[in-house]
Amino acid sequence: MRQPVLSNEKMAWTKLAVLKELPPGSLMEVEHGDDLVALCNVEGEVRAIHGVCPHHGGPLGEGALHGELIACPWHMWEFHSGTGACAFNASLKVPTFPVRVEDGDILVDLA
């Protein structure tokens, strides 16, 4: 599994899930405080994206994963899971977060 090489400096790694809950091709929603994060597994690479669609606030983590694209369940707006870019308007983006998997835990830098 290819994961980004990241320094631990200034990173606030937070455990959001365990890898066995997120097999390849799957998508899940995770609540962290008042925020929602959508986690997906694209061919063994775990990615994290802000979990609220900018269109009408739909829960992206409850949508569908189509390859690298996450589709909002409310109006089917799609966002690239790696870049956060909207599929039909690349200037519209949702935040993405660095991810690493350590000892089976999915850690996300939400800072």
C-alpha positions as CSV (number, residue, x, y, z in Angstrom):
1,M,0.0,0.0,0.0
2,R,1.4,3.4,-1.0
3,Q,1.1,6.1,1.6
4,P,2.5,9.6,1.5
5,V,5.8,10.2,3.3
6,L,5.1,12.8,5.9
7,S,7.1,14.4,8.7
8,N,5.7,14.2,12.2
9,E,6.5,17.8,12.7
10,K,3.5,20.1,13.1
11,M,1.1,17.2,12.4
12,A,-1.8,16.5,14.6
13,W,-2.5,12.8,13.8
14,T,-5.9,11.6,15.0
15,K,-7.2,8.1,14.8
16,L,-10.5,8.1,12.9
17,A,-11.0,4.4,12.1
18,V,-9.3,1.0,11.7
19,L,-8.2,-0.2,8.3
20,K,-10.3,-3.5,8.5
21,E,-13.5,-1.3,8.5
22,L,-12.5,0.3,5.2
23,P,-11.7,-2.3,2.5
24,P,-10.7,-1.3,-1.0
25,G,-13.5,0.4,-2.9
26,S,-15.4,1.5,0.2
27,L,-16.4,4.8,1.7
28,M,-17.3,5.8,5.3
29,E,-18.4,8.8,7.3
30,V,-16.6,9.6,10.5
31,E,-17.6,12.2,13.1
32,H,-14.8,14.1,14.8
33,G,-16.2,16.7,17.2
34,D,-18.6,18.8,15.2
35,D,-16.9,17.9,11.9
36,L,-17.6,15.2,9.4
37,V,-14.8,13.4,7.5
38,A,-15.3,11.1,4.6
39,L,-12.7,8.3,4.4
40,C,-12.3,6.1,1.4
41,N,-10.0,3.3,0.2
42,V,-9.0,3.7,-3.4
43,E,-7.2,0.5,-4.5
44,G,-5.4,0.3,-1.1
45,E,-4.7,4.0,-0.7
46,V,-6.7,5.5,2.2
47,R,-7.8,9.1,1.6
48,A,-9.6,11.7,3.8
49,I,-11.8,14.5,2.6
50,H,-14.0,17.1,4.4
51,G,-17.3,15.3,4.8
52,V,-19.8,18.1,3.9
53,C,-20.7,18.9,0.3
54,P,-20.5,22.6,-0.5
55,H,-23.6,22.4,-2.6
56,H,-26.3,21.9,0.0
57,G,-24.4,20.3,2.9
58,G,-24.9,16.7,2.0
59,P,-22.9,14.0,3.9
60,L,-20.2,13.0,1.5
61,G,-19.2,9.9,3.6
62,E,-22.7,8.5,3.1
63,G,-22.4,8.8,-0.7
64,A,-20.8,6.5,-3.2
65,L,-17.3,5.9,-4.3
66,H,-16.8,5.6,-8.1
67,G,-13.1,4.9,-8.6
68,E,-11.4,8.0,-7.2
69,L,-14.6,10.1,-7.1
70,I,-16.9,10.5,-4.1
71,A,-20.5,11.3,-5.1
72,C,-22.7,13.2,-2.7
73,P,-25.9,11.2,-1.9
74,W,-28.2,14.2,-2.1
75,H,-27.5,15.6,-5.6
76,M,-24.7,13.4,-7.0
77,W,-22.1,16.2,-7.1
78,E,-18.7,14.3,-7.4
79,F,-15.4,15.3,-5.8
80,H,-12.0,13.8,-6.4
81,S,-10.9,12.0,-3.3
82,G,-7.3,12.9,-3.7
83,T,-7.6,16.6,-4.6
84,G,-11.0,17.6,-3.4
85,A,-11.8,19.1,-6.8
86,C,-15.4,19.0,-8.0
87,A,-15.7,16.8,-11.1
88,F,-17.5,19.4,-13.2
89,N,-15.9,22.6,-11.8
90,A,-12.2,22.2,-10.7
91,S,-12.2,25.6,-9.1
92,L,-14.7,24.3,-6.5
93,K,-12.9,22.2,-3.9
94,V,-13.4,20.6,-0.5
95,P,-10.5,20.2,1.8
96,T,-8.5,17.0,1.9
97,F,-6.3,15.8,4.7
98,P,-3.1,13.8,4.9
99,V,-3.5,10.2,5.9
100,R,-1.3,7.4,7.2
101,V,-2.0,3.9,8.3
102,E,-0.1,2.7,11.4
103,D,-0.6,-0.7,13.0
104,G,-4.0,-1.0,11.3
105,D,-5.2,2.4,12.5
106,I,-6.2,5.1,10.1
107,L,-4.6,8.4,11.3
108,V,-5.6,11.7,9.7
109,D,-4.0,15.1,10.2
110,L,-7.0,17.4,10.7
111,A,-4.9,20.4,11.7
